[in-house]
Amino acid sequence: MTRLGAHIEELRKSRGLSKSELARLLKMAFTTVNAWERRGAVPQRQALNALITTLRLSQAEQRKLLELAVSEGEAAEPVRDEKAGVQLEAAARRHLEELLTRALVPARHTFADAGAVFGALSEAAPLVLELNATEEAARRWLDAASFLRARSIPVTAARLSAVMAERSDPTPREHAPPPSDELPHPDESGELRKSALQRR
């Protein structure tokens, strides 16, 4: 089960719904909901919007759903008109670039951090645009990229998501990164380990 699948399952169960009930409310097949939760399938944009509306997600739940969908490779649905699709992608990438620029905090981030996030998330830019990602979410992506780059770890969507999950704190720290003893550390192979969570 992927982290996105686990989150969808958690949201469904917290509302007292079975997979069949959620599928019926979404007007989708049971196998679709099951594939999201158990087989790593990523919902398309309309399905994500339907989940948000149907389950009446809070802002925090919406943000987490967005971050997980982006990190697990949700791309824009194919557009029939190729020219319109190219224009949509270009507009979405410009939006992502502008969002990262606005979210950049000079004392915490560099333009290289923004470039790394842009490179990692550019394929998911249409989804970021559609779901109205906030500057706060972009700032968290930049914090994660800064952390990874400081340790010479390549920035990917999956690694951004992993760092953000390990660094999540219900009390936002707007102007200072968390103390280094709360951060995950790279292991011998350069991959992240969950040492921060184990110490808690």
Backbone as CSV, one residue per row, in Angstrom:
resi,resn,N_x,N_y,N_z,CA_x,CA_y,CA_z,C_x,C_y,C_z
1,MET,0.846,-1.178,0.000,0.000,0.000,0.000,0.892,1.243,0.000
2,THR,0.590,2.190,-0.872,1.345,3.435,-0.926,0.873,4.378,0.180
3,ARG,1.641,5.444,0.404,1.225,6.432,1.415,-0.059,7.122,0.985
4,LEU,-0.213,7.367,-0.330,-1.453,7.968,-0.821,-2.615,7.015,-0.570
5,GLY,-2.433,5.745,-0.868,-3.485,4.757,-0.633,-3.861,4.668,0.831
6,ALA,-2.852,4.705,1.695,-3.111,4.649,3.137,-3.881,5.891,3.591
7,HIS,-3.548,7.050,3.010,-4.241,8.289,3.381,-5.698,8.242,2.930
8,ILE,-5.948,7.769,1.716,-7.326,7.670,1.227,-8.119,6.709,2.115
9,GLU,-7.503,5.584,2.470,-8.169,4.620,3.345,-8.479,5.250,4.708
10,GLU,-7.520,5.988,5.252,-7.717,6.650,6.554,-8.864,7.664,6.481
11,LEU,-8.902,8.442,5.406,-9.978,9.424,5.237,-11.336,8.729,5.147
12,ARG,-11.388,7.660,4.377,-12.640,6.915,4.190,-13.121,6.345,5.522
13,LYS,-12.220,5.680,6.243,-12.597,5.046,7.512,-12.999,6.081,8.562
14,SER,-12.330,7.245,8.558,-12.663,8.277,9.544,-14.070,8.819,9.337
15,ARG,-14.620,8.626,8.148,-15.994,9.053,7.873,-16.972,7.881,7.965
16,GLY,-16.471,6.728,8.433,-17.335,5.569,8.636,-17.851,4.949,7.351
17,LEU,-17.082,5.043,6.280,-17.522,4.504,4.988,-16.742,3.251,4.617
18,SER,-17.444,2.327,3.984,-16.764,1.172,3.401,-16.286,1.576,2.009
19,LYS,-15.440,0.736,1.400,-14.993,1.021,0.034,-16.189,1.077,-0.909
20,SER,-17.125,0.168,-0.722,-18.318,0.129,-1.591,-19.129,1.409,-1.454
21,GLU,-19.284,1.885,-0.222,-20.059,3.113,0.000,-19.373,4.321,-0.622
22,LEU,-18.055,4.403,-0.461,-17.328,5.518,-1.054,-17.425,5.459,-2.583
23,ALA,-17.267,4.279,-3.139,-17.363,4.123,-4.599,-18.743,4.577,-5.086
24,ARG,-19.794,4.203,-4.358,-21.153,4.594,-4.741,-21.322,6.109,-4.683
25,LEU,-20.822,6.734,-3.615,-20.914,8.191,-3.479,-20.152,8.919,-4.591
26,LEU,-19.014,8.346,-5.000,-18.204,8.952,-6.048,-18.699,8.595,-7.454
27,LYS,-19.690,7.657,-7.511,-20.199,7.147,-8.788,-19.071,6.496,-9.589
28,MET,-18.294,5.667,-8.880,-17.170,4.953,-9.478,-17.269,3.484,-9.090
29,ALA,-16.482,2.677,-9.756,-16.469,1.250,-9.471,-15.710,0.969,-8.164
30,PHE,-16.136,-0.074,-7.479,-15.443,-0.510,-6.263,-13.975,-0.773,-6.574
31,THR,-13.707,-1.373,-7.739,-12.327,-1.716,-8.099,-11.439,-0.472,-8.217
32,THR,-12.028,0.661,-8.578,-11.256,1.907,-8.674,-10.787,2.350,-7.295
33,VAL,-11.716,2.390,-6.344,-11.361,2.788,-4.973,-10.365,1.789,-4.388
34,ASN,-10.580,0.524,-4.628,-9.674,-0.512,-4.131,-8.278,-0.343,-4.734
35,ALA,-8.210,0.009,-6.014,-6.918,0.205,-6.675,-6.164,1.386,-6.064
36,TRP,-6.880,2.454,-5.698,-6.228,3.587,-5.044,-5.620,3.159,-3.716
37,GLU,-6.411,2.417,-2.934,-5.983,2.074,-1.579,-4.969,0.936,-1.540
38,ARG,-5.125,-0.058,-2.397,-4.323,-1.281,-2.274,-3.285,-1.512,-3.360
39,ARG,-3.507,-0.939,-4.575,-2.618,-1.291,-5.683,-1.774,-0.124,-6.168
40,GLY,-1.790,0.992,-5.463,-0.922,2.105,-5.825,-1.409,2.964,-6.975
41,ALA,-2.653,2.787,-7.404,-3.197,3.643,-8.460,-3.377,5.055,-7.913
42,VAL,-3.142,6.041,-8.754,-3.270,7.442,-8.345,-4.527,8.021,-8.994
43,PRO,-5.425,8.588,-8.198,-6.650,9.165,-8.762,-6.347,10.292,-9.746
44,GLN,-7.159,10.381,-10.791,-7.061,11.497,-11.732,-7.582,12.761,-11.052
45,ARG,-7.378,13.900,-11.711,-7.756,15.188,-11.103,-9.226,15.245,-10.707
46,GLN,-10.130,14.802,-11.606,-11.558,14.865,-11.270,-11.873,13.993,-10.063
47,ALA,-11.216,12.852,-9.984,-11.446,11.962,-8.848,-10.937,12.586,-7.545
48,LEU,-9.779,13.267,-7.605,-9.268,13.952,-6.417,-10.244,15.037,-5.966
49,ASN,-10.753,15.801,-6.933,-11.742,16.836,-6.593,-12.999,16.215,-5.998
50,ALA,-13.434,15.089,-6.558,-14.619,14.404,-6.035,-14.374,13.911,-4.605
51,LEU,-13.177,13.382,-4.335,-12.839,12.947,-2.973,-12.901,14.123,-1.996
52,ILE,-12.321,15.248,-2.403,-12.304,16.435,-1.547,-13.729,16.880,-1.218
53,THR,-14.577,16.905,-2.232,-15.959,17.353,-2.044,-16.781,16.335,-1.265
54,THR,-16.718,15.083,-1.686,-17.541,14.033,-1.085,-17.199,13.799,0.382
55,LEU,-15.898,13.777,0.688,-15.471,13.511,2.066,-15.367,14.791,2.902
56,ARG,-15.644,15.945,2.273,-15.584,17.246,2.956,-14.273,17.405,3.715
57,LEU,-13.171,17.343,2.953,-11.848,17.372,3.558,-11.513,18.754,4.104
58,SER,-10.828,18.765,5.229,-10.327,20.013,5.807,-9.170,20.513,4.936
59,GLN,-8.730,21.732,5.179,-7.594,22.278,4.422,-6.356,21.400,4.604
60,ALA,-6.103,20.944,5.834,-4.928,20.106,6.091,-5.035,18.778,5.350
61,GLU,-6.232,18.183,5.353,-6.429,16.916,4.642,-6.280,17.103,3.138
62,GLN,-6.799,18.220,2.623,-6.644,18.516,1.197,-5.175,18.679,0.837
63,ARG,-4.438,19.425,1.673,-3.012,19.659,1.414,-2.243,18.335,1.383
64,LYS,-2.528,17.470,2.346,-1.816,16.197,2.386,-2.173,15.341,1.173
65,LEU,-3.448,15.321,0.799,-3.872,14.562,-0.380,-3.153,15.078,-1.615
66,LEU,-3.080,16.401,-1.771,-2.390,17.023,-2.902,-0.918,16.638,-2.915
67,GLU,-0.248,16.790,-1.774,1.179,16.486,-1.701,1.458,15.031,-2.045
68,LEU,0.638,14.124,-1.524,0.852,12.709,-1.814,0.570,12.387,-3.278
69,ALA,-0.482,12.986,-3.844,-0.801,12.745,-5.257,0.317,13.262,-6.148
70,VAL,0.851,14.444,-5.818,1.948,15.006,-6.609,3.179,14.116,-6.470
71,SER,3.521,13.729,-5.249,4.735,12.950,-5.026,4.655,11.550,-5.614
72,GLU,3.457,11.019,-5.756,3.328,9.669,-6.305,3.039,9.684,-7.795
73,GLY,3.334,10.817,-8.426,3.369,10.830,-9.873,2.093,11.161,-10.605
74,GLU,1.140,11.800,-9.929,-0.074,12.176,-10.650,0.294,13.188,-11.716
75,ALA,-0.033,12.880,-12.958,0.216,13.796,-14.068,-1.123,14.264,-14.606
76,ALA,-1.086,15.288,-15.376,-2.326,15.793,-15.970,-2.926,14.735,-16.879
77,GLU,-4.239,14.716,-16.945,-4.904,13.799,-17.848,-4.543,14.165,-19.272
78,PRO,-4.464,13.189,-20.173,-4.141,13.518,-21.552,-5.200,14.444,-22.139
79,VAL,-4.752,15.431,-22.877,-5.652,16.382,-23.504,-5.777,16.012,-24.965
80,ARG,-7.004,15.947,-25.480,-7.238,15.525,-26.857,-6.592,16.479,-27.867
81,ASP,-6.744,17.769,-27.649,-6.191,18.765,-28.549,-4.736,18.990,-28.144
82,GLU,-3.807,18.571,-28.984,-2.398,18.611,-28.628,-1.916,20.036,-28.369
83,LYS,-2.347,20.999,-29.199,-1.937,22.395,-29.011,-2.453,22.935,-27.681
84,ALA,-3.712,22.640,-27.352,-4.278,23.082,-26.070,-3.531,22.432,-24.911
85,GLY,-3.152,21.165,-25.083,-2.409,20.459,-24.040,-1.049,21.091,-23.779
86,VAL,-0.367,21.486,-24.845,0.935,22.137,-24.706,0.771,23.486,-24.011
87,GLN,-0.266,24.234,-24.381,-0.517,25.532,-23.754,-0.854,25.368,-22.278
88,LEU,-1.662,24.351,-21.949,-2.015,24.093,-20.550,-0.774,23.747,-19.745
89,GLU,0.071,22.872,-20.282,1.294,22.494,-19.573,2.190,23.700,-19.352
90,ALA,2.340,24.529,-20.380,3.195,25.718,-20.255,2.643,26.664,-19.192
91,ALA,1.332,26.873,-19.196,0.708,27.755,-18.192,0.883,27.176,-16.791
92,ALA,0.720,25.873,-16.660,0.853,25.218,-15.353,2.295,25.316,-14.845
93,ARG,3.257,25.154,-15.735,4.659,25.259,-15.319,5.017,26.694,-14.919
94,ARG,4.474,27.672,-15.661,4.688,29.074,-15.277,4.101,29.335,-13.889
95,HIS,2.886,28.784,-13.649,2.243,28.946,-12.343,3.109,28.330,-11.242
96,LEU,3.630,27.124,-11.474,4.473,26.470,-10.476,5.731,27.305,-10.217
97,GLU,6.332,27.818,-11.276,7.528,28.647,-11.127,7.215,29.909,-10.316
98,GLU,6.104,30.569,-10.619,5.711,31.774,-9.886,5.398,31.458,-8.422
99,LEU,4.718,30.336,-8.185,4.384,29.915,-6.821,5.662,29.691,-6.015
100,LEU,6.631,29.005,-6.602,7.892,28.754,-5.901,8.649,30.053,-5.646
101,THR,8.613,30.967,-6.597,9.296,32.253,-6.430,8.675,33.046,-5.283
102,ARG,7.342,33.065,-5.218,6.665,33.785,-4.122,6.928,33.133,-2.767
103,ALA,7.037,31.812,-2.753,7.208,31.088,-1.492,8.645,31.124,-0.979
104,LEU,9.581,31.468,-1.836,10.990,31.449,-1.481,11.292,32.437,-0.354
105,VAL,11.931,31.959,0.692,12.341,32.808,1.820,13.864,32.926,1.737
106,PRO,14.396,34.113,1.407,15.834,34.255,1.158,16.740,33.707,2.267
107,ALA,16.354,33.835,3.503,17.201,33.350,4.599,17.205,31.817,4.683
108,ARG,16.233,31.175,4.041,16.107,29.709,4.135,16.351,28.983,2.824
109,HIS,16.060,29.624,1.710,16.083,28.924,0.422,16.950,29.650,-0.586
110,THR,17.367,28.896,-1.606,18.093,29.489,-2.728,17.284,29.260,-3.997
111,PHE,17.678,29.973,-5.056,17.024,29.734,-6.341,17.311,28.317,-6.824
112,ALA,18.444,27.752,-6.407,18.747,26.364,-6.763,17.752,25.405,-6.103
113,ASP,17.318,25.725,-4.877,16.286,24.908,-4.221,14.998,24.959,-5.045
114,ALA,14.624,26.182,-5.470,13.409,26.336,-6.280,13.547,25.582,-7.597
115,GLY,14.726,25.644,-8.211,14.953,24.908,-9.456,14.847,23.407,-9.262
116,ALA,15.343,22.925,-8.129,15.266,21.488,-7.841,13.817,21.040,-7.655
117,VAL,13.020,21.839,-6.924,11.598,21.516,-6.737,10.881,21.559,-8.080
118,PHE,11.162,22.589,-8.863,10.525,22.722,-10.175,10.839,21.497,-11.042
119,GLY,12.096,21.082,-11.037,12.486,19.900,-11.814,11.774,18.639,-11.341
120,ALA,11.624,18.506,-10.023,10.992,17.308,-9.468,9.487,17.283,-9.704
121,LEU,8.858,18.461,-9.726,7.394,18.514,-9.800,6.841,19.028,-11.131
122,SER,7.699,19.314,-12.089,7.209,19.942,-13.326,6.191,19.088,-14.069
123,GLU,6.328,17.769,-14.034,5.342,16.914,-14.713,3.977,16.978,-14.030
124,ALA,3.975,17.267,-12.752,2.716,17.357,-12.011,2.207,18.790,-11.927
125,ALA,2.830,19.712,-12.645,2.437,21.126,-12.588,0.953,21.346,-12.882
126,PRO,0.345,20.649,-13.865,-1.096,20.862,-14.088,-1.942,20.510,-12.862
127,LEU,-1.546,19.477,-12.127,-2.282,19.107,-10.919,-2.089,20.167,-9.832
128,VAL,-0.869,20.668,-9.701,-0.588,21.725,-8.716,-1.471,22.935,-9.006
129,LEU,-1.598,23.283,-10.279,-2.438,24.413,-10.689,-3.908,24.129,-10.406
130,GLU,-4.390,22.964,-10.810,-5.813,22.600,-10.657,-6.242,22.592,-9.195
131,LEU,-5.376,22.093,-8.317,-5.752,21.964,-6.910,-5.343,23.172,-6.068
132,ASN,-4.900,24.235,-6.742,-4.588,25.498,-6.061,-3.619,25.313,-4.894
133,ALA,-2.460,24.741,-5.169,-1.444,24.578,-4.127,-1.099,25.949,-3.557
134,THR,-0.919,26.007,-2.258,-0.681,27.281,-1.574,0.810,27.593,-1.475
135,GLU,1.115,28.828,-1.142,2.510,29.213,-0.905,3.082,28.428,0.281
136,GLU,2.246,28.128,1.257,2.704,27.338,2.413,3.178,25.959,1.958
137,ALA,2.417,25.319,1.064,2.829,24.012,0.535,4.130,24.149,-0.241
138,ALA,4.238,25.189,-1.062,5.459,25.409,-1.843,6.649,25.662,-0.923
139,ARG,6.415,26.375,0.172,7.495,26.636,1.133,7.970,25.332,1.772
140,ARG,7.053,24.435,2.026,7.441,23.123,2.584,8.247,22.323,1.568
141,TRP,7.869,22.419,0.276,8.660,21.750,-0.774,10.075,22.330,-0.808
142,LEU,10.171,23.664,-0.697,11.483,24.324,-0.723,12.322,23.925,0.488
143,ASP,11.700,23.860,1.671,12.420,23.421,2.867,12.978,22.010,2.672
144,ALA,12.151,21.128,2.120,12.585,19.746,1.897,13.717,19.693,0.872
145,ALA,13.617,20.483,-0.192,14.673,20.509,-1.215,15.980,21.032,-0.621
146,SER,15.899,22.076,0.193,17.079,22.633,0.842,17.755,21.579,1.721
147,PHE,16.940,20.851,2.471,17.456,19.782,3.329,18.171,18.717,2.503
148,LEU,17.540,18.266,1.419,18.127,17.226,0.564,19.411,17.707,-0.108
149,ARG,19.371,18.909,-0.653,20.537,19.431,-1.373,21.725,19.637,-0.432
150,ALA,21.460,20.032,0.811,22.543,20.229,1.789,23.261,18.912,2.080
151,ARG,22.602,17.812,1.831,23.183,16.484,2.072,23.559,15.780,0.773
152,SER,23.547,16.512,-0.325,23.897,15.987,-1.656,23.020,14.814,-2.076
153,ILE,21.752,14.861,-1.691,20.788,13.833,-2.077,19.967,14.393,-3.234
154,PRO,19.875,13.667,-4.344,19.091,14.167,-5.481,17.638,14.447,-5.075
155,VAL,17.105,15.542,-5.591,15.734,15.958,-5.261,14.774,15.318,-6.246
156,THR,13.877,14.480,-5.726,12.808,13.878,-6.528,11.496,14.132,-5.797
157,ALA,10.399,13.946,-6.505,9.090,14.143,-5.878,8.921,13.202,-4.684
158,ALA,9.343,11.962,-4.828,9.194,10.989,-3.740,10.027,11.392,-2.526
159,ARG,11.254,11.871,-2.758,12.096,12.275,-1.628,11.564,13.542,-0.958
160,LEU,11.028,14.478,-1.757,10.407,15.666,-1.162,9.291,15.242,-0.215
161,SER,8.465,14.319,-0.686,7.345,13.842,0.122,7.830,13.151,1.395
162,ALA,8.877,12.340,1.267,9.400,11.617,2.436,9.941,12.589,3.488
163,VAL,10.692,13.584,3.045,11.243,14.555,3.994,10.121,15.349,4.644
164,MET,9.138,15.779,3.853,8.032,16.560,4.422,7.243,15.728,5.425
165,ALA,7.054,14.456,5.146,6.315,13.598,6.077,7.074,13.460,7.391
166,GLU,8.390,13.318,7.316,9.181,13.154,8.532,9.330,14.459,9.304
167,ARG,9.226,15.569,8.608,9.394,16.866,9.266,8.073,17.508,9.634
168,SER,6.957,16.850,9.338,5.657,17.477,9.601,5.484,17.706,11.096
169,ASP,4.904,18.825,11.376,4.711,19.241,12.753,3.391,19.995,12.788
170,PRO,2.487,19.685,13.712,1.220,20.399,13.742,1.373,21.895,14.009
171,THR,2.515,22.314,14.567,2.763,23.728,14.811,3.708,24.235,13.734
172,PRO,3.207,25.020,12.759,4.095,25.481,11.696,5.184,26.407,12.222
173,ARG,6.359,26.246,11.679,7.481,27.119,12.028,7.738,27.986,10.811
174,GLU,7.183,29.172,10.819,7.204,30.026,9.636,8.590,30.541,9.286
175,HIS,9.435,30.852,10.280,10.668,31.547,9.948,11.931,30.781,10.285
176,ALA,11.813,29.598,10.820,13.019,28.854,11.150,12.806,27.376,10.876
177,PRO,13.813,26.728,10.260,13.676,25.293,10.050,13.760,24.556,11.382
178,PRO,13.248,23.317,11.426,13.303,22.563,12.682,14.748,22.293,13.090
179,PRO,14.986,22.077,14.374,16.340,21.742,14.821,16.839,20.496,14.098
180,SER,18.149,20.433,13.859,18.706,19.354,13.052,18.527,17.980,13.682
181,ASP,18.369,17.898,14.999,18.196,16.581,15.607,16.814,15.989,15.326
182,GLU,15.897,16.778,14.761,14.581,16.249,14.409,14.509,15.834,12.949
183,LEU,15.582,16.079,12.193,15.562,15.809,10.764,16.050,14.405,10.459
184,PRO,15.555,13.808,9.366,16.084,12.515,8.954,17.512,12.680,8.449
185,HIS,18.311,11.634,8.546,19.706,11.670,8.116,19.918,10.652,7.009
186,PRO,20.826,10.952,6.046,21.078,9.968,5.007,21.850,8.786,5.597
187,ASP,21.560,7.592,5.123,22.311,6.429,5.577,23.465,6.191,4.607
188,GLU,24.137,5.037,4.706,25.304,4.732,3.892,25.019,4.833,2.399
189,SER,23.835,4.407,1.954,23.520,4.384,0.530,22.997,5.719,0.027
190,GLY,22.862,6.704,0.891,22.371,8.012,0.468,20.862,8.135,0.534
191,GLU,20.169,7.083,0.899,18.716,7.140,1.032,18.354,7.633,2.423
192,LEU,17.149,8.148,2.557,16.709,8.649,3.864,16.306,7.495,4.762
193,ARG,16.602,7.610,6.032,16.087,6.648,6.997,15.221,7.396,7.989
194,LYS,14.446,6.698,8.702,13.457,7.338,9.559,13.954,7.445,10.990
195,SER,15.195,7.867,11.134,15.771,7.969,12.470,15.058,9.004,13.321
196,ALA,14.580,10.064,12.693,13.906,11.105,13.454,12.641,10.565,14.109
197,LEU,11.911,9.752,13.369,10.677,9.201,13.922,10.961,8.170,15.002
198,GLN,12.074,7.424,14.840,12.393,6.396,15.823,12.788,7.010,17.166
199,ARG,13.343,8.220,17.132,13.775,8.851,18.396,12.608,9.410,19.181
200,ARG,11.454,9.587,18.544,10.320,10.222,19.232,9.598,9.261,20.116
